[in-house]
């Protein structure tokens, strides 16, 4: 994000980490996608860390995957499995 999508400010803090402090968490937020969502046990879960860009003017947050290619390939594989 070069400029804030909400207020158009250029005061952007890129690549911030989002902490996940849940009991079984790895420490940082992740997103997940199952290549085989209908499978009972072997769902072939693909994960990617999440980062965030923060507007230093209004506080707007933009979340993004650090591995979009991997997530998209998992999605394509899921479509091919149906």
N, C-alpha and C positions, 0 to 999 in steps of 0.2 A: 504494500500500500504506500504510494508516494504521497498522496494527500488524503485526508480523512474523508470518508464517504458521507459523513453526517454534516460536518461543519467546514470542510475543504481546507482545514489547517495543514501546514506542512510540518508541524511539530509531532513527528511520528517516532515512537520508540519501537524499533523492529526486533523480531526474534526473541521476545520474552517467553519464559517458560511458565507453564501452568502447573502448580503443585497439586497432587492428588494425595491426600493424607488418610485415605480409607484404610481399614484394618489390613487388607491383603494387597494394597496398592504397591506399585513399584516405586512410587515417589513422584512421578510425572504423569500428567494426563496423556492418555493414548486414545486413538480411535480404533475400531475393529470392524472387520468385514468377513463374513463367512462365505467361502467359495461354494460350500455345499450346505446351505441353510436347512434343507429338509432332512439331512442325515441325522440319525439318532445320536451317534457319538463322535464320528470323525467328520467334523464340520469344516476342517481346513481353515481355521481362523488366521487371518492376516492382520497384523497390527502396525500402527505407525505412530510415532510421537506427534504431539500437537504443539505448535508454537502459536504465539499471538502477537499481533501488532497493536500498539496502544496509542491512541491520540492523546498527546500531552496537553491539548486544549480543552476538549470536551469529555474525554474518557472513553470514547467509542472503542470497542474491541473488535478485531477481525481475527478469527481463528483459522489456521491452515495446517494441513498435513505436511510433514517434512519429507514424506515419500509418496507423492501423488501418483507417480508412475506405477509403483507397486500396488497401490490401492486400486487403480484403474484396471490393471491387469487381472487382479483378483475378481473384480466386477465382470470383466469380459469372460473369465473362466467360469464364473457362476452362470452367466447367460448361456454359455456353451454346454453346461451340464444339464440344462432343462430340456 
